[in-house]
Amino acid sequence: EVQLEESGGGLVQPGGSLRLSCTGSGFTFGDYAMTWVRQAPGKGLEWVGLFRSRLYGGTIEYAASVKGRFTISRDNSNSIAYLQMNSLKTEDTAMYYCSRGLTVPGAKYWLDPWGQGTLVTVSS
Amino acid sequence: DIQMTQSPPTLSASVGDRVTITCRASQSISSWLAWYQQKPGKAPKLLIYQASNLESGVPSRFSGSGSGTEFTLTISSLQPDDFATYYCQHYSSFPLTFGGGTKVEIK
């Protein structure tokens, strides 16, 4: 069974940093893109960023709202994706989900499955 | 950026009803559209990809259609387990964007 599990969330002050982890199992981790999506309390889904698989160049895309502050990385040997979040703002408060990105030629990525999420609260 | 607009934001329906949710893209996205279901306190779950392909294990009462800029998710006969919020997502280009969601409530 394909599974993803996030960890690392918590309470952090504005301007602080936090690193989230996403551990995958049940699939060949390095063959897939890994994505982060967030959801502010009571709000909709916002894509944060994506790390392509080595098969597709291993490049990274970010949403404009986090570019320059957040960094996605991955450790394929241990099946872990990371989201390093710096210069955090109160508006970054959200549940953060990781998901596996699926694609076909000509398209970008749809997302399946999703982890259970980890909550990040940015507050003084 | 491609904007995704879902309607209605909220939908009240009864068990057994046929339910249709609409998702419109601000420009053509071909058939590069997915639908997700999210229940309170849970992660989203993939229902449909490439506009009309049913994900394995998803009940056949769910179906998707459309191409270009207009898409629909239909539940042919609403079941108690279907009361949830539904999101569309385009994957035509970066940034990936989601619709604002449609909450399906019990009438």
Interface residues (C-beta under 8 A of the other chain):
Chain A: T35 V37 G44 L45 E46 W47 L50 E61 A63 A64 Y97 L102 T103 V104 G106 A107 K108 Y109 W110 L111 D112 P113 W114 G115 Q116 G117
Chain B: S30 W32 A34 Y36 K42 A43 P44 K45 L46 Y49 Q50 E55 Y87 Q89 Y91 S92 S93 F94 P95 L96 T97 F98 G99 G100 G101
